[in-house]
Amino acid sequence: MATESEVAVVAFASLLGLLADVPDPRRGQGKLYMLPHVLLFSILAIVTGGNSYRGIVTFIDAHRRRLNAAFGLKWRRAPAHTAIRYILKGLDPAAVEAAFRRHASLLQAARATPGRVSIALDGKTLRGSFDNFHDRAAAQVLSAFAIDTALVLAHVDIAEKSNEIPAAQALLAELGLPAGTIVTLDALHCQKNTSRLQPKPMSR
């Protein structure tokens, strides 16, 4: 019977490998904490309620021994919150999004029922993302949600002085959905340019 550590490694091995492709913003020397593990543990902290750099540190500290055992690490303590902040703020957002899209694509391929793919595109305003001091409006994001597997396949920022229409057209073009995919959108997307974005035939 597999141990808890073995189950954790198998569950996150794919994502950990994809996160290794994200460029590290730090200098070559003095990397005590490897980037893929910092990113993975930060993700785990956030999905369990950690909403700050200190919250990520608290999560790692609380689970450090189990994380060490699961991933073969020897961390004596969690990285400082300033180190977490430096790493996360220095990341290339496009590289991180690409890693998440590849991970979602692998999960979708493993779970989806062939010939029954339905994708919903929907825009959301990120709560608390406005900045009155810098006169910045709240950020808006358009997400592609796979209905049958409950997976977010990708998302794209909606430009501050734009709307969902060009964002949806760009996202559909990037996803390259297979023929037969059902895509649902709000009524405002009844545009000729959107309707022309036909799904690509599946390769044989």
N, C-alpha and C positions, 0 to 999 in steps of 0.2 A: 504494500500500500504506500502511495506517495506521501512524503512528509509535507508539512505546510510550506517549508522553504522551497521544495521542488515544485510544488504547485504554483507558487509565486513567480519563480523563474520562468516556467513555461508560459504563464499567463501574460507576462510582460516582456518576454524575450524579443518579440517582433517589434514592439514599440521602442524598446531600448536600442535595438539595432538601427532603427530609423532615426532616432534622436542623435545617434552618433554622426549622422551626416550634416547636422546643423553646425555651421562654423562657430568656433569658440572665440568670443571677443577678447579673451585674456591673452597676455603674452605667453610665449612658449615655455618659459621656466616658471617653477613655483606653483604648479597646478596640483595642490594637495587633494582637491576634490574634482573628480572627472565630470565633465559636462553632462554626458547622458544620464548619469545617476542624479545629479543635481536637478536636472529638468524633470526626470521621472518622479522624484520625491516631491518636487514642487507641485507637479500635477496632482499627485495623490493627496497632498495637503490641501490644495484648493478644492478638490471635489468632496473632501470631507469637512469643509467649512472654514478652512484657513483663508482669510481674506486680506492678509497683510504679509509683509516680509517677515515680521516677527512671528506671525502665525505659522509660516512655513518652518521656521527654526524650531518652534515649539513642537510641531508634528514630528520632525526628524529626531529631536531629542527624546520624545516620548517613545518612539518606535525604533530607536537606533540599533539596539541589539538584534531585534528581529530583522531589520533591514540588512544589517551586516551578515547575519546568518543566511538570509535568502539570496543575497547577491554576492557573497564571497568578499565582503569588504572588511576593513579594519578601522573604520572611523571611530576615533576616540570621543569626538564631540561633533555637533552639527556645525556647519559653516556659520560665521557671523551674519547677522541680518544685513549688514552693509555689503558683505560679499555676495549674498543672494541678490540684493538690489543691483549691484554692479553687473552681475552676470545677466540677469533677466532684461535689464534696460539696454544692454549692449547687443542683444540678439537681433538678427535680421528677421523681421516679421514674415517676409516672404518665404524664408527657409523653414521657419517653424510651421507655417501654414502648409507648405509642401509636404513636410513629414507627417502632419496630421492627416492630410488628404490621402497619402499613400497607405497609412494605417487604416483609415476608414474604408478605403477601397478593398484592402485585403479582408477585412471583417465582412464587408458587404458581399464579396464574392463567395465567402464561406457560408454565409447564412441565408442569402437571398434564394427565393424559389425561381428557377429559370422561367422566363416568359411572364413573370408577374411583378415586374419592377415598377413602383410608383414613387415619384419624387415630388415633394411639395416645396415650393420656393416661397419664403415669407420673410418680410423685413421686420426688425425689432429695434427699438431705441434702448440703448444700454443705460440702465438706471444709474444715476449718480455720475455720469460721464461728462456732464456739462461743467463749464468752468467760467463762472461769472467774472472772476478777477481778470482773466485773459480774454473775455468776451468771446468764448468758444461755445457753440451750441452742443447739445448732447450728441454723442456718436450714434450712428445708425449702421446696422449690419444686416445683410441679406444672407440667409442660410438655405442650403439645400438639404432637406430632410427626407431620408428613405423611409417611407411609411411602413413597409412590410418588416423591416428589421429595426426600426426606431433608432437609426444611426444618422448623425449629422455628417454628411459626406464632405461638405466644404462650406466656407462662408467668405464673403467679400465685403469690404467697407463700402458704404454708400457715400460718395463725395458730399461735402457739406453744402455745396451750392448746386446739387443735382438731386436725383430721385431714384426710385427702385428700377425704373425702366432700363436705362443703360447698364446698370449693375446686373440685372437679371440676364440681359442679352450676353454680357461678357461671361457670366458664370456658366450659362448653358453651353457656350462655345468651349469653355475650358474643360467642362466635365466630360464631353464626348460621350454622351449616354448611348447605349445600344438601341437598335431599332426595336420598336414595340414598347418603349418606355412611356408611361403615362406621366405627364408633368402637369401639376396644378399650380395656378397663380391667381393673384387677385385680379379683379376685372380691369384695373388700370393697365394691365399688360396686354390688352387686346390691340397689339401693334403688328404691322406688317413685318417689321424687321425681326420681331420675336417669333412669329409664326414660320418664318423662313428657316429658322435654326432647326433643321431636321436632325433626329438622332442618327448617329453613325452606324452603319451595318456592323454586326458582330463579326470579328475575324474567325476564320475557320482553321 
